[in-house]
Amino acid sequence: MQDVAQLGRLRRVRPAAVDYTRWVTIATFFLVWQLIAVYNAVHQVFNPVFLPSPTMVLRAGRDLVGRGVLYLHILQSAWRLLIGFSLGTAVAVVVGILVGRSRRLESIAAPLLDLVGPIPPFALLPIFIIWFGVGELPKLVFIAYATFLPVLAYTVDGVKSVNPLLIRSAYSLGASEMQIFRRVVLKSALPNIFVGMRVSLALSFSALVVAEMIGADAGLGYLIIDSRNFFRMANMFLAASLIGVEYTLFSLLLGRVEARLFRWRKGGYAHALER
């Protein structure tokens, strides 16, 4: 009984320790960056202009805030990512459910996915610009496309992995097709769908930055390319850091939603074997 109580205390303390370690890691990264930049500025190992310190990056951010443009770049990137990612995920989930439930649709879609899947989304950006112009539409479509394929693959796999016994049991209890879809198929496939969303999130941010570097007048990707043109290294590092911050916030939000939906899921191997 004492061992069980001790294990319970360890599990209650564990999440705080993980969060604490995460913040220590981030703080250590910036501290090491600061030390390397200061050392290089003193000893001139390479041109100090190429590696601004975090304090210089913060000063550059303060200057952009004072000019009233930093918020614009952050918000432009955030709403483009939110719309493109949401659109790509929604279409991928719908198509994935249809393909996963029909062998005929799967036989039609599989060769197309094998043909299009290996093509990097970035190779298609010039085509999107030619088709849709240089406004917001090609950027949103490009982000949605980068999101679409991984979510589609994981959705199809999730639908096909539903336990047939659960479906037969629901039929035997008189459940309708819609009830089986909502309460059995969709709920069983949701964990796979969220894995696909996590994989796609990083690809979506990459697509966002590339899209904003071509034909944009605002956004963090535009800030990087504009700073490169004027050799403002601190602004480039600032934009890159803010992209990382935005990704972290979106990832945390997605993780919170996932944790709320899947409260039944525990920590798996890491929590099963407490040290």
Number of C-alpha atoms within 10 A of each C-alpha: 6 7 8 9 10 11 14 12 11 14 15 11 11 14 11 11 10 11 11 11 12 12 11 11 12 10 12 12 11 14 14 13 16 18 13 15 22 17 13 18 17 10 10 11 10 10 10 16 14 12 20 23 24 21 13 18 20 15 15 19 20 13 14 14 13 10 10 11 15 19 12 14 19 19 14 15 21 19 13 23 25 15 15 25 27 17 18 26 28 17 16 26 23 14 19 27 21 16 24 21 14 12 11 10 14 17 11 12 15 14 11 11 14 10 10 12 14 8 10 10 19 15 9 12 20 15 13 16 19 10 11 14 14 16 12 14 15 21 28 23 21 26 33 28 24 27 32 27 21 23 29 27 22 24 32 24 18 24 25 19 14 16 12 12 9 14 18 12 12 17 14 9 9 10 15 11 11 10 14 19 16 12 13 18 23 19 18 19 21 19 18 20 27 19 17 24 26 19 15 24 24 16 18 28 24 17 26 27 23 18 25 23 19 16 15 16 14 19 27 29 28 23 26 23 20 17 17 13 9 9 14 18 19 24 27 23 22 22 25 16 15 16 22 13 12 16 18 12 12 18 16 12 12 16 14 12 12 16 13 10 13 13 8 7 10 11 8 8 8 9 12 10 7 10 7
